[in-house]
């Protein structure tokens, strides 16, 4: 009986407002965030159509809309009325898919990672949504191809907690010739702090001694970034 009720609520909508029909006729870009979400979730809950449920989910995610999925854990999503374990997992998978799709657009084994625009295209979606600061080490070959990556710090970025020794042990194991540091500012403002500049100088100096060049230190904010090399801070 509940399933029939949910179906009838969608049928009552004018055909042009039904997400599936609208998508077929006008294309997926014509759909709102709530309509896109309703196509993926497929079913509503007793007394509420999937479209109404989707609208409420988007509203409860806050002003970021679907981007808020990155900042909500599965347990937090379960607090939204009508969202059970299955729907919570569907919502988290939407966020993860968007990150993977963004990264798949570039092939790390063939793409030159010496251009900060290319680097941030690859890492922006993952790092701009991170809720704590993470420092990532990128290790490159002579052609700028990515040999490997390693998170070397997670939490507050503090020069005393980031060891050039650990960085260069990883770099030497990978047999790279260039390295790049990348980290995020959860505030959304990528402006380098005094601590960021100190870390950069320590790693640059260590690299000179070992013959491993620090090409850049990139700081990711919310849809923005700063290359310390471009800013003449390296």
N, C-alpha and C positions, 0 to 999 in steps of 0.2 A: 504493500500500500504506500509507504513513504516514497518508493522509487517512482510510482505513478504521479504522486503529488509534485515531485521535483521536475519531472518531465513536463507536466502541464504548465508549470510556471514559466518555463522557457517558451513553450508553444504560444502562450498568451502574448508574448512580445511581437510587435510587427516584424515581418520577415527580415526587413533591412537592418533591424537591431539585433538579430540573432547572430552571435559570434561566428558560428560555422558558415552560415549562409553569406554573411558579410565578407568573411575571409575569401570564400570562393569567388565572389563577384567583384570585390574591390581590392583584393590582395591583403597580405598580412600587415603591410605598413599602415593600412587604414584603421587597424584595431587599436583601441586604447590599451593601457597597461592592464586594466581589469579584464578587458575582453580577451587579450592574449592569455592571461592567467586562467581564465575560465575554460579556454580551449584545452589547456594542459591538465587542469584539475578534473574536468569532465563532469563531475557530479557535485551537487550541493548537499545540503543537510535538510532534515525535516523542517518544513515551513520556510525554507529559503533556497532560492535557485542558485546554481553555481555562479551565475553572473553577479547576483547580489552578494554572495559570499566573497567572491573575488574583489568586488569593490570595497567591501569592508576590510579585507586583508590589506589591500593597498593603503587604505586610510590609516589602519593601525600600524603600518610600517613607518609612518611619519612622512615628513616632507620630501624625503629622498625617494619615496615610492618603492619600486621593486629593488632599487639599489640597497634599500634597508635590509634585504635578505642577507647581505654579507655580515651585517652587524647583529643579527638575531641567531641565537643557537637554536637547535631543534627543540630543546626544553622550553625556550622562550616562545617559540611559535606555537607550542602546545597550549599556551595560555590564551590563545585567541579562540574564541568560541567557534566551534565547527571544524577546528583543525585537529585531527587526530594524528597518530603516528605515521600513517601512510601519506597524508597530505603534507605533514611537516617534512618528511623525507623528499617528497616531490619538490617542495619549495627550496630546500637546501641544494638539491641537485640542479635546479635552474641556475642558482648562483655559481655552482662549480662548473657547469657547462659553459657559462659565459666566459669564465676565466680560461678554460681550456681552448675554446674556440678562438679567443684573442691570441693565445700563444701559438696555436697551430697555424696561424696565418704566416708565421715565420719558421723556417727550418733552422734550428740552431747549429746544425752541422755544416750548413752551406752559407748562412748569412753572416756578413761581416758585422761584428759587434763593436766596432770602433766608433760608430756614429751614435751619439747619445739619443738622437731621435729614434733610431732603430731599437736601442736598448729599452727605452721607456715604452715604446709600442708593445714590446714583449712582456714587460713586467708591470705596467701601469695598473691593470685591472686587479691583479693580485695584491699589490703593495699599497695602493691608495685606500683600500678598504681595511687594511690591517689595523687592529686596535692598539697594538704596542709597537714600539720601534724595533725593527729587525735590520741587521746589517748582513748583507749578502756579498760574498766574494765570488767574482767571475774570473775564470782562468782561461786565457786565450792563447792560440798558437800564433805563428808568425804572420798568418793571413787574417788574423782577427776572428777566427772561428772559435766558437765556444767549446772548450774541452771539458769543462765541468763547472759546477757551482756549489757553494757551501754556505749555509747560514752560520755565521761566526759569533753572533750575539743576538739575543732576543730580550727585549725589555728596554730600560733606559739606556740610550747610547752614551757610554762614558769611556773616555780614553783609558782610564785605569783598568777597565774591564775587558778591553779589546787588546789582545796580545799580538804584536807583529810576528812573534815567534810562531804562533799557531797559524797565522795567515801564510807565512812563507814555508812552513812545513807542508801545508796543503798544496801550495804552488809548486814546490819542488817535486812532490809526489806526482803531480799531474804533468810535470815536464813542460809547463807553460813558459812563455817568454814575456807575456804581458798580463797584468791583472787590472781589474776595475772593482771599486767598491760601490755598492748601491745600498741606500737605506731610505726608509720612509719617515715622514713626520705625520703622526696621526692628527695633528692640529689642522692639517691641510695646507699649511704655509711651508714651502720648501726652502725658505731662507736659511743659509748655513749658520749654525751657532758657533761660538768660540770653540766649543768642544769638538764640533765637526771639523773645523779648520786644524785643530791640534792633532786629531786622529790622522787626518790626511797627510800632514807633514811628517809624522812619525813613520807612517807606512811608506811614504815616498822615499825618505832617507834610508830606510831598511832595504828597500828594493834596489837602490843605487849600489849598495854594498854587495848584493847578490846577483846583480845583472838582470833583475826582473823589474821591468818598468811599470809603475802605476800610471795607467793611461788617463784615468778620470775617477772622480768620486761624484756620483749622481744622487741627488736627494729628490725623492718623489713626494709631492703633496697631493692635493685633490685635483686631478685633471691638470696638473702643472708639475714642472720639475725644474731643477737647476743643475747644470753641469759646472762643477767647480773649475774645470779646465777652461771652459768658455768664459767664466767669470774671472779668469786669471788668478784663481786662488790655489792653483796647483803648479 
